[in-house]
Amino acid sequence: MLHSYDEILDAKYGKVGTPERTEFRNKAYAFYMGQLIRDARKEEKISQTELGKCIGANKSYISRIENGLIDPTLSTVCGIVNALGLRLEIVKPIG
């Protein structure tokens, strides 16, 4: 029997808007953001230690961000984005 991904998430974490579903979503976003940061850092050939120095943090903190264990503040994300020569863009979806 085929199910939609939303049905699977509803069964496992509750409906959208429940505390459990919100917690899952937040953890998923933290993990995804960490992967984006890790990929960008590696592409720039910068170590976790070097990136940490750029933003006033240590290697362990960068590692926890990249592994989705912590959800950094927006100011930290902006610092990382700047250190990696990237641009953070907020756009309204089309449609």
N, CA, C and O atoms as a DFTB+ gen file, in Angstrom:
380 C
 N C O
     1  1       0.846      -1.186       0.000
     2  2       0.000       0.000       0.000
     3  2       0.886       1.243       0.000
     4  3       1.775       1.380       0.840
     5  1       0.640       2.136      -0.938
     6  2       1.410       3.362      -1.042
     7  2       0.842       4.425      -0.112
     8  3      -0.370       4.550       0.060
     9  1       1.750       5.179       0.478
    10  2       1.363       6.283       1.354
    11  2       2.105       7.535       0.917
    12  3       3.194       7.462       0.347
    13  1       1.511       8.666       1.188
    14  2       2.231       9.906       0.933
    15  2       3.218      10.120       2.078
    16  3       3.048       9.579       3.170
    17  1       4.236      10.907       1.812
    18  2       5.225      11.188       2.848
    19  2       4.571      11.903       4.024
    20  3       4.946      11.668       5.173
    21  1       3.594      12.775       3.753
    22  2       2.881      13.459       4.834
    23  2       2.149      12.468       5.730
    24  3       2.120      12.641       6.948
    25  1       1.558      11.432       5.142
    26  2       0.867      10.421       5.946
    27  2       1.850       9.677       6.851
    28  3       1.542       9.373       8.003
    29  1       3.027       9.392       6.316
    30  2       4.048       8.707       7.114
    31  2       4.502       9.599       8.265
    32  3       4.630       9.136       9.399
    33  1       4.748      10.883       7.974
    34  2       5.163      11.812       9.029
    35  2       4.052      12.019      10.050
    36  3       4.319      12.112      11.248
    37  1       2.805      12.091       9.582
    38  2       1.668      12.226      10.503
    39  2       1.630      11.060      11.484
    40  3       1.426      11.252      12.683
    41  1       1.830       9.846      10.963
    42  2       1.769       8.655      11.808
    43  2       2.930       8.609      12.804
    44  3       2.760       8.192      13.950
    45  1       4.097       9.035      12.360
    46  2       5.283       8.930      13.209
    47  2       5.453      10.106      14.170
    48  3       5.873       9.920      15.312
    49  1       5.123      11.334      13.700
    50  2       5.399      12.543      14.491
    51  2       4.165      13.379      14.808
    52  3       4.286      14.421      15.453
    53  1       3.001      12.958      14.378
    54  2       1.790      13.732      14.620
    55  2       1.511      14.693      13.473
    56  3       2.343      14.902      12.590
    57  1       0.346      15.257      13.513
    58  2      -0.091      16.185      12.467
    59  2       0.722      17.470      12.523
    60  3       1.308      17.807      13.551
    61  1       0.747      18.188      11.391
    62  2       1.412      19.483      11.324
    63  2       0.821      20.394      12.398
    64  3      -0.396      20.485      12.555
    65  1       1.702      21.061      13.127
    66  2       1.260      21.962      14.191
    67  2       1.389      21.366      15.577
    68  3       1.360      22.099      16.566
    69  1       1.533      20.033      15.674
    70  2       1.722      19.431      16.994
    71  2       3.162      19.651      17.447
    72  3       4.050      19.806      16.608
    73  1       3.411      19.667      18.751
    74  2       4.773      19.868      19.244
    75  2       5.763      18.832      18.699
    76  3       6.911      19.161      18.401
    77  1       5.315      17.587      18.571
    78  2       6.193      16.522      18.084
    79  2       6.593      16.758      16.631
    80  3       7.752      16.569      16.262
    81  1       5.626      17.174      15.806
    82  2       5.910      17.429      14.397
    83  2       6.805      18.655      14.243
    84  3       7.694      18.677      13.393
    85  1       6.564      19.680      15.073
    86  2       7.392      20.880      15.040
    87  2       8.821      20.560      15.438
    88  3       9.761      21.064      14.823
    89  1       8.997      19.737      16.448
    90  2      10.338      19.334      16.876
    91  2      11.050      18.559      15.763
    92  3      12.230      18.790      15.502
    93  1      10.346      17.657      15.120
    94  2      10.921      16.902      14.006
    95  2      11.350      17.850      12.894
    96  3      12.460      17.735      12.375
    97  1      10.476      18.788      12.523
    98  2      10.789      19.730      11.460
    99  2      12.016      20.562      11.805
   100  3      12.881      20.771      10.955
   101  1      12.097      21.036      13.034
   102  2      13.242      21.849      13.455
   103  2      14.542      21.051      13.398
   104  3      15.574      21.569      12.971
   105  1      14.492      19.804      13.824
   106  2      15.686      18.951      13.763
   107  2      16.075      18.665      12.315
   108  3      17.259      18.629      11.982
   109  1      15.088      18.464      11.466
   110  2      15.359      18.211      10.051
   111  2      16.001      19.437       9.401
   112  3      16.947      19.300       8.625
   113  1      15.496      20.634       9.712
   114  2      16.085      21.855       9.174
   115  2      17.516      22.043       9.662
   116  3      18.391      22.431       8.889
   117  1      17.758      21.767      10.952
   118  2      19.113      21.903      11.509
   119  2      20.068      20.938      10.807
   120  3      21.199      21.304      10.488
   121  1      19.616      19.709      10.568
   122  2      20.451      18.729       9.882
   123  2      20.750      19.181       8.456
   124  3      21.893      19.119       8.004
   125  1      19.721      19.633       7.757
   126  2      19.888      20.080       6.365
   127  2      20.829      21.277       6.285
   128  3      21.713      21.316       5.429
   129  1      20.645      22.251       7.171
   130  2      21.514      23.422       7.186
   131  2      22.960      22.999       7.467
   132  3      23.890      23.518       6.850
   133  1      23.144      22.072       8.383
   134  2      24.477      21.574       8.685
   135  2      25.142      20.931       7.489
   136  3      26.339      21.114       7.264
   137  1      24.372      20.179       6.723
   138  2      24.924      19.540       5.526
   139  2      25.309      20.576       4.477
   140  3      26.342      20.440       3.820
   141  1      24.488      21.606       4.316
   142  2      24.814      22.676       3.376
   143  2      26.109      23.380       3.782
   144  3      26.962      23.664       2.941
   145  1      26.244      23.656       5.076
   146  2      27.448      24.320       5.580
   147  2      28.663      23.423       5.388
   148  3      29.709      23.889       4.936
   149  1      28.540      22.142       5.724
   150  2      29.662      21.211       5.557
   151  2      30.104      21.147       4.090
   152  3      31.296      21.221       3.792
   153  1      29.145      21.011       3.188
   154  2      29.481      20.928       1.770
   155  2      30.176      22.201       1.283
   156  3      31.161      22.130       0.548
   157  1      29.664      23.362       1.692
   158  2      30.262      24.632       1.277
   159  2      31.660      24.790       1.869
   160  3      32.570      25.271       1.194
   161  1      31.834      24.390       3.123
   162  2      33.152      24.491       3.770
   163  2      34.162      23.612       3.056
   164  3      35.287      24.037       2.792
   165  1      33.766      22.395       2.746
   166  2      34.678      21.476       2.055
   167  2      34.997      21.972       0.647
   168  3      36.129      21.838       0.181
   169  1      34.016      22.538      -0.021
   170  2      34.249      23.074      -1.358
   171  2      35.276      24.210      -1.315
   172  3      36.078      24.364      -2.236
   173  1      35.245      24.996      -0.249
   174  2      36.197      26.101      -0.090
   175  2      37.529      25.622       0.504
   176  3      38.466      26.406       0.653
   177  1      37.603      24.319       0.844
   178  2      38.815      23.721       1.411
   179  2      39.245      24.429       2.700
   180  3      40.420      24.734       2.904
   181  1      38.255      24.678       3.557
   182  2      38.476      25.306       4.857
   183  2      38.188      24.263       5.928
   184  3      37.177      23.564       5.855
   185  1      39.063      24.150       6.918
   186  2      38.832      23.195       8.004
   187  2      37.785      23.744       8.971
   188  3      37.475      24.935       8.955
   189  1      37.256      22.883       9.794
   190  2      36.312      23.313      10.826
   191  2      36.983      24.305      11.766
   192  3      36.360      25.275      12.197
   193  1      38.238      24.068      12.081
   194  2      38.987      24.970      12.960
   195  2      39.108      26.356      12.333
   196  3      38.900      27.366      13.004
   197  1      39.444      26.401      11.042
   198  2      39.587      27.684      10.343
   199  2      38.254      28.426      10.277
   200  3      38.198      29.636      10.497
   201  1      37.188      27.696       9.974
   202  2      35.869      28.322       9.921
   203  2      35.475      28.849      11.298
   204  3      34.944      29.953      11.424
   205  1      35.741      28.055      12.314
   206  2      35.441      28.488      13.671
   207  2      36.158      29.781      14.024
   208  3      35.561      30.680      14.615
   209  1      37.433      29.883      13.667
   210  2      38.201      31.102      13.951
   211  2      37.588      32.307      13.247
   212  3      37.586      33.411      13.792
   213  1      37.075      32.104      12.050
   214  2      36.466      33.205      11.290
   215  2      35.236      33.776      11.991
   216  3      34.929      34.960      11.847
   217  1      34.543      32.947      12.736
   218  2      33.299      33.409      13.377
   219  2      33.406      33.486      14.891
   220  3      32.413      33.744      15.572
   221  1      34.610      33.263      15.428
   222  2      34.796      33.347      16.875
   223  2      34.267      32.140      17.620
   224  3      33.752      32.265      18.731
   225  1      34.393      30.974      17.012
   226  2      33.923      29.729      17.635
   227  2      35.035      28.689      17.539
   228  3      36.071      28.928      16.918
   229  1      34.810      27.539      18.156
   230  2      35.821      26.484      18.074
   231  2      35.365      25.369      17.128
   232  3      34.222      25.352      16.672
   233  1      36.273      24.450      16.847
   234  2      36.025      23.330      15.934
   235  2      34.821      22.503      16.376
   236  3      34.007      22.088      15.551
   237  1      34.714      22.270      17.664
   238  2      33.626      21.458      18.200
   239  2      32.261      22.078      17.877
   240  3      31.317      21.368      17.530
   241  1      32.169      23.385      17.992
   242  2      30.915      24.074      17.701
   243  2      30.540      23.907      16.222
   244  3      29.387      23.624      15.898
   245  1      31.516      24.081      15.334
   246  2      31.270      23.918      13.891
   247  2      30.846      22.478      13.608
   248  3      29.932      22.243      12.817
   249  1      31.502      21.522      14.246
   250  2      31.154      20.114      14.068
   251  2      29.713      19.845      14.487
   252  3      28.983      19.140      13.790
   253  1      29.306      20.400      15.612
   254  2      27.929      20.184      16.085
   255  2      26.913      20.809      15.133
   256  3      25.834      20.254      14.923
   257  1      27.254      21.965      14.555
   258  2      26.364      22.579      13.557
   259  2      26.262      21.675      12.341
   260  3      25.162      21.392      11.865
   261  1      27.408      21.220      11.832
   262  2      27.414      20.401      10.614
   263  2      26.707      19.064      10.807
   264  3      26.180      18.499       9.849
   265  1      26.690      18.564      12.009
   266  2      26.013      17.295      12.284
   267  2      24.559      17.473      12.701
   268  3      23.893      16.501      13.059
   269  1      24.066      18.699      12.657
   270  2      22.668      18.967      12.973
   271  2      22.332      18.810      14.441
   272  3      21.162      18.665      14.794
   273  1      23.340      18.835      15.306
   274  2      23.115      18.650      16.735
   275  2      22.672      19.928      17.421
   276  3      22.047      19.890      18.481
   277  1      22.999      21.062      16.811
   278  2      22.539      22.344      17.336
   279  2      21.992      23.165      16.185
   280  3      22.365      22.969      15.028
   281  1      21.121      24.068      16.515
   282  2      20.499      24.952      15.534
   283  2      21.087      26.342      15.772
   284  3      20.681      27.032      16.707
   285  1      22.036      26.759      14.936
   286  2      22.705      28.036      15.185
   287  2      21.765      29.221      15.021
   288  3      20.755      29.143      14.321
   289  1      22.117      30.317      15.679
   290  2      21.336      31.541      15.528
   291  2      21.520      32.091      14.119
   292  3      22.452      31.715      13.409
   293  1      20.636      32.971      13.732
   294  2      20.726      33.587      12.413
   295  2      22.029      34.364      12.277
   296  3      22.643      34.348      11.210
   297  1      22.465      35.045      13.338
   298  2      23.710      35.805      13.247
   299  2      24.898      34.872      13.030
   300  3      25.837      35.228      12.319
   301  1      24.868      33.679      13.635
   302  2      25.934      32.708      13.413
   303  2      25.903      32.206      11.975
   304  3      26.948      32.098      11.334
   305  1      24.729      31.903      11.472
   306  2      24.594      31.456      10.080
   307  2      25.113      32.540       9.139
   308  3      25.831      32.235       8.186
   309  1      24.763      33.790       9.390
   310  2      25.243      34.882       8.545
   311  2      26.763      34.986       8.597
   312  3      27.398      35.230       7.571
   313  1      27.353      34.805       9.771
   314  2      28.804      34.818       9.888
   315  2      29.444      33.698       9.093
   316  3      30.456      33.906       8.423
   317  1      28.861      32.515       9.165
   318  2      29.371      31.365       8.407
   319  2      29.242      31.620       6.910
   320  3      30.171      31.366       6.144
   321  1      28.091      32.121       6.506
   322  2      27.849      32.423       5.089
   323  2      28.907      33.409       4.587
   324  3      29.486      33.209       3.519
   325  1      29.153      34.457       5.343
   326  2      30.157      35.451       4.953
   327  2      31.549      34.835       4.911
   328  3      32.308      35.088       3.975
   329  1      31.892      34.036       5.907
   330  2      33.219      33.416       5.969
   331  2      33.460      32.483       4.787
   332  3      34.597      32.329       4.340
   333  1      32.405      31.865       4.282
   334  2      32.532      30.936       3.165
   335  2      32.342      31.614       1.808
   336  3      32.355      30.956       0.767
   337  1      32.165      32.938       1.830
   338  2      32.004      33.671       0.572
   339  2      30.694      33.401      -0.117
   340  3      30.600      33.483      -1.342
   341  1      29.674      33.076       0.665
   342  2      28.349      32.782       0.117
   343  2      27.427      33.972       0.312
   344  3      27.827      35.002       0.855
   345  1      26.199      33.821      -0.133
   346  2      25.184      34.852       0.031
   347  2      23.910      34.192       0.552
   348  3      23.481      33.162       0.032
   349  1      23.323      34.774       1.554
   350  2      22.049      34.294       2.087
   351  2      20.950      35.139       1.446
   352  3      20.996      36.369       1.476
   353  1      19.973      34.464       0.874
   354  2      18.929      35.162       0.154
   355  2      17.570      34.689       0.650
   356  3      17.326      33.489       0.774
   357  1      16.703      35.626       0.926
   358  2      15.336      35.299       1.326
   359  2      14.435      35.782       0.195
   360  3      14.385      36.974      -0.109
   361  1      13.734      34.855      -0.414
   362  2      12.895      35.199      -1.557
   363  2      11.491      34.638      -1.362
   364  3      11.293      33.632      -0.681
   365  1      10.559      35.288      -1.953
   366  2       9.178      34.826      -1.929
   367  2       9.007      33.799      -3.040
   368  3       9.394      34.054      -4.181
   369  1       8.426      32.629      -2.721
   370  2       8.237      31.608      -3.766
   371  2       7.322      32.115      -4.876
   372  3       6.423      32.926      -4.655
   373  1       7.584      31.615      -6.055
   374  2       6.752      31.955      -7.212
   375  2       5.480      31.116      -7.158
   376  3       5.525      29.914      -6.894
   377  1       4.365      31.756      -7.409
   378  2       3.119      31.014      -7.484
   379  2       2.395      31.106      -6.269
   380  3       1.310      30.536      -6.152
